[in-house]
Amino acid sequence: MPVITMRNGPLEHVVIDGDPDLSPLVFLHGGLGCLAAWGRFPARLAAATGRRALVYSRHGHGGSGPDPLPRTVRYMQEHAHGVLPDLLDVLDMRRPVLVGHSDGASMALLHASAHPVEAVVAMGPHLYFEEENRRGIENARASYEAGPLARKLAMVHDDPRGVFDRWSGVWLSPAFRDWSIEDELHVTAPVLAIQGDEDEYGTMAQVDAAERAVDGPFERLVPEGCDHYPHLVRPDLVVDAVRGFLASPRTAGTRTAGAGR
């Protein structure tokens, strides 16, 4: 897997070929995710839209180097405003379409509030802490300790225990109970929010909060019978929705306008 060395260490990444005249897709994985955990979804979406795509693992995830920074309640802001801009600059990827899942969706919205992007696809975003977060993560911890989730993470991460402990530790910490990024979001780029109606990590109120944070075009997709992973459970539906969203006149009409404040 290609590796690029950043200030905080190496990041594994893949760049999928596509039309260089179109803004690239940049995939931001969730709290337990990584490059490999996306499966075939990035390649399918790149092929459907004709765009280049960047898929990478954050520090401490997948085959990237360890995270040298302590995990704080602001780790999403730190990546959105620090690591991600540097990575896009090094790879010369301008005005991307950010495709984020879970934590990555929150990072995408944060980045789009301060940096130029063409559009954002936010799947299962978190904008503030709610009790569903706690219950979902406690259930995930039970699954990890029982074995099934541990085995699943070991298939895609060099340090699965570290990935799980850093993620669950900060989300279940007392300091995280007041966590919110609502006041930090000022997104003018078009946003497509996708959340399964059976998402185990959050309610539809998170999507409502995302809509309040968007000044530009906003669309939502709520796949029925779908959990926190719509891109894996209903990939055909999600690919078609994103392709249509990016081709719609409302989205295309913003490409020459500023995407962030």
C-alpha positions in Angstrom: 0.0 0.0 0.0 1.5 3.4 -0.9 2.6 5.5 2.1 3.0 9.2 2.3 5.0 10.8 5.2 3.3 13.6 7.0 4.4 15.7 9.9 2.9 13.2 12.4 4.0 10.1 10.6 3.2 7.9 7.6 -0.3 7.5 6.2 -1.3 4.7 3.9 -3.4 5.8 1.0 -4.7 4.9 -2.5 -5.4 7.3 -5.3 -8.0 6.0 -7.8 -7.7 7.3 -11.4 -10.4 9.5 -12.9 -11.0 12.7 -14.8 -8.4 15.3 -13.6 -10.8 18.1 -14.6 -13.3 17.1 -12.0 -12.9 17.7 -8.3 -11.7 14.5 -6.6 -13.5 12.4 -4.1 -11.8 12.3 -0.7 -13.0 9.5 1.7 -12.9 10.1 5.5 -13.5 7.0 7.5 -15.3 6.5 10.8 -13.9 6.0 14.3 -13.2 2.3 13.8 -12.6 2.5 10.1 -9.6 2.7 7.8 -8.8 2.4 4.1 -9.5 -1.3 3.9 -12.8 -1.0 5.9 -14.4 0.9 3.0 -14.4 -2.2 0.9 -15.2 -1.7 -2.8 -17.4 1.4 -2.2 -14.8 4.1 -3.1 -13.9 2.4 -6.4 -17.6 2.0 -7.2 -18.3 5.6 -6.5 -15.3 6.8 -8.4 -16.3 4.7 -11.4 -19.9 6.0 -11.2 -18.9 9.6 -11.1 -15.8 9.5 -13.3 -13.8 11.2 -10.6 -10.4 10.6 -9.1 -10.6 9.4 -5.5 -8.3 9.5 -2.4 -8.8 6.9 0.3 -6.5 6.9 3.3 -6.2 5.7 6.9 -5.7 8.3 9.7 -2.8 7.9 12.1 -3.3 4.9 14.3 -5.7 3.2 11.9 -5.2 0.5 9.3 -1.6 0.3 8.1 -0.8 4.0 8.8 1.8 4.9 11.5 0.8 5.3 15.1 -1.0 8.4 16.2 1.6 10.5 18.0 -0.9 12.8 19.6 -3.1 12.1 22.7 -6.7 11.6 21.8 -8.7 14.7 23.0 -12.3 15.7 22.7 -11.2 17.9 19.8 -9.6 15.1 17.7 -12.1 15.6 14.9 -11.4 19.3 14.7 -7.6 18.6 14.9 -7.8 16.3 11.9 -10.2 18.5 9.9 -8.2 21.7 10.3 -4.7 20.3 10.6 -3.9 16.9 9.0 -6.4 16.9 6.2 -5.5 20.3 4.7 -1.8 19.3 4.8 -2.6 16.0 3.1 -4.7 17.6 0.3 -1.9 20.1 -0.3 0.8 17.5 -0.5 -1.3 15.5 -3.0 -2.4 18.6 -4.9 -6.1 17.9 -4.5 -8.1 21.1 -4.7 -11.8 21.7 -3.9 -12.6 18.1 -3.2 -15.9 16.3 -2.7 -15.6 15.0 0.8 -17.3 11.7 1.5 -17.3 11.1 5.2 -18.7 8.4 7.4 -19.5 8.8 11.1 -16.5 10.6 12.7 -15.3 11.2 9.1 -18.6 12.9 8.3 -18.2 15.3 11.2 -14.6 16.0 10.0 -15.9 16.7 6.5 -18.4 19.2 7.8 -15.7 20.9 9.9 -13.3 21.1 7.0 -15.9 22.5 4.7 -16.7 25.2 7.2 -13.1 26.6 6.8 -11.7 25.4 3.5 -12.9 25.3 -0.1 -14.7 22.1 -1.2 -17.1 21.3 -4.0 -19.5 19.3 -1.9 -19.9 17.1 1.2 -21.5 13.7 1.5 -22.0 13.1 5.3 -23.0 9.5 6.2 -24.1 9.1 9.8 -22.6 12.4 11.0 -22.2 13.3 14.7 -22.7 17.0 15.6 -23.2 16.6 19.3 -23.2 13.9 22.0 -26.5 12.1 22.6 -27.4 9.1 24.7 -27.7 6.9 21.6 -23.9 7.5 21.1 -23.2 6.1 24.6 -25.5 3.1 24.2 -24.1 2.2 20.8 -20.5 2.5 22.0 -21.2 0.5 25.1 -22.7 -2.3 22.9 -19.7 -2.1 20.7 -17.4 -2.5 23.7 -19.3 -5.6 24.8 -18.9 -7.0 21.3 -15.2 -6.2 21.3 -14.6 -7.9 24.6 -16.7 -10.9 23.6 -14.6 -11.3 20.4 -16.6 -10.7 17.3 -15.7 -7.0 16.9 -12.1 -7.6 17.9 -11.7 -10.2 15.2 -13.3 -7.9 12.6 -11.0 -5.0 13.5 -7.9 -7.3 13.5 -8.6 -8.0 9.8 -8.0 -4.3 8.8 -5.9 -2.7 11.5 -2.3 -3.2 12.6 -3.3 -2.1 16.1 -7.0 -3.1 16.6 -6.9 -2.8 20.3 -5.5 0.7 20.1 -8.0 1.8 17.6 -10.9 0.6 19.7 -9.6 1.9 23.0 -8.8 5.4 21.7 -12.2 5.7 20.0 -14.4 4.3 22.8 -12.3 5.9 25.6 -12.8 9.5 24.4 -16.5 9.0 23.5 -17.3 7.4 26.9 -15.3 9.9 28.9 -17.1 12.5 31.1 -15.5 15.3 29.2 -17.3 14.2 26.0 -20.8 14.6 27.4 -20.8 18.3 26.5 -19.1 17.8 23.1 -20.7 19.6 20.2 -19.5 21.1 16.9 -22.8 22.8 16.0 -21.5 26.3 16.7 -18.3 25.7 14.6 -20.2 24.7 11.4 -20.8 27.3 8.7 -21.1 25.3 5.5 -22.0 27.0 2.3 -21.1 24.0 0.0 -23.9 21.6 -1.0 -24.4 18.7 1.5 -26.0 15.3 1.1 -26.7 13.7 4.5 -27.3 10.0 4.6 -28.4 8.1 7.7 -30.1 4.7 8.1 -33.4 4.7 9.9 -32.0 2.1 12.2 -28.6 3.8 13.0 -27.4 2.4 16.3 -25.1 5.3 17.0 -27.3 8.3 16.6 -30.8 9.7 15.9 -32.2 11.7 13.0 -31.8 14.7 15.1 -28.1 14.7 14.1 -29.2 15.1 10.4 -31.5 17.9 11.5 -28.6 19.6 13.2 -26.5 19.2 10.0 -29.2 20.9 8.0 -29.2 23.8 10.3 -25.5 24.2 9.8 -25.7 24.4 6.0 -26.4 27.6 4.2 -26.2 26.1 0.8 -28.2 23.3 -0.9 -29.0 20.4 1.5 -30.4 17.0 0.7 -31.0 14.0 2.9 -31.4 10.3 2.2 -32.8 7.9 4.9 -32.4 4.2 3.7 -35.1 2.0 5.3 -33.9 -0.9 7.5 -30.4 0.4 7.4 -27.9 0.7 10.3 -24.9 3.0 10.7 -23.2 1.7 7.5 -25.4 2.6 4.6 -22.5 2.5 2.1 -21.9 -1.2 3.0 -25.6 -2.3 3.5 -27.1 -0.4 0.6 -24.2 0.5 -1.7 -26.2 0.6 -4.9 -28.7 3.1 -3.4 -25.9 5.3 -2.0 -23.8 5.3 -5.2 -26.9 6.3 -7.2 -27.8 9.0 -4.7 -24.3 10.5 -4.6 -24.0 10.4 -8.4 -27.3 12.2 -8.8 -26.5 14.7 -6.1 -23.2 15.7 -7.7 -24.8 15.9 -11.1 -27.8 18.0 -10.0 -28.0 21.6 -11.1 -28.2 22.8 -7.5 -24.8 21.2 -6.7 -23.2 22.0 -10.1 -24.2 25.6 -9.8 -22.1 26.2 -6.7 -18.8 25.0 -8.2 -17.5 28.5 -8.9 -18.7 29.9 -5.6 -16.9 29.8 -2.3 -17.4 26.6 -0.4 -16.4 27.7 3.1 -16.1 30.7 5.3 
